[in-house]
Amino acid sequence: PLWVGPPWEEPPPGAHVVVIDPGRAFGTGAHPTTRLALELLAEQPRGSLLDAGCGSGVLAIAAARLGFRPVIAGDNDPEAVEVARENAARNGVELELCALDAVAGELPAADVVVANIALEVVEALAARVDCGRLVLSGYLADERPAVSGFTHVARREASGWAADAYAPE
């Protein structure tokens, strides 16, 4: 139900539009891992959401468009947090933005946690996050995150990349 793209592209009529200017942060929404994470995110029950490693904010903004509330987005790069803030304003959505270290910092609890970052980081995050569901991406299709305490419920692959969804055991 979403169209995600940069401000210089024209969205199709009738789409739920998420306009992302990556600025100095990672993510326009075009990478397969982002698309795969969005597909899985759209299937999750609505509730609170944490986007760990938000980059440009594309997943957090899309989550807000899909009806998740509240949406917390964090990154360890202060420039990424500022770009996500600008993109949230551009899209007219409300995000709680914060500095966040997915590996070692304190993580807010959420009904759903989404992370589109390297395999080692999503594994470290999954081991310490307090949530009901996980949507993980950012790794190759031949890699599988080691996640304990959750049941694997879905996998998507495209162009050699993968995303996975997990529910509580």
HELIX and SHEET records of a PDB file:
HELIX    1   1 PRO A   32  ALA A   42  1                                  11    
HELIX    2   2 VAL A   58  LEU A   66  1                                   9    
HELIX    3   3 PRO A   78  ASN A   91  1                                  14    
HELIX    4   4 LEU A  119  ARG A  128  1                                  10    
SHEET    1   A 2 LEU A   2  GLY A   5  0                                        
SHEET    2   A 2 HIS A  16  VAL A  19  1                                        
SHEET    1   B 7 GLU A  96  ALA A  99  0                                        
SHEET    2   B 7 VAL A  71  ASP A  75  1                                        
SHEET    3   B 7 LEU A  49  ALA A  52  1                                        
SHEET    4   B 7 ALA A 110  ASN A 116  1                                        
SHEET    5   B 7 CYS A 131  LEU A 140  1                                        
SHEET    6   B 7 TRP A 161  PRO A 168 -1                                        
SHEET    7   B 7 PHE A 150  ALA A 158 -1                                        
END                                                                             
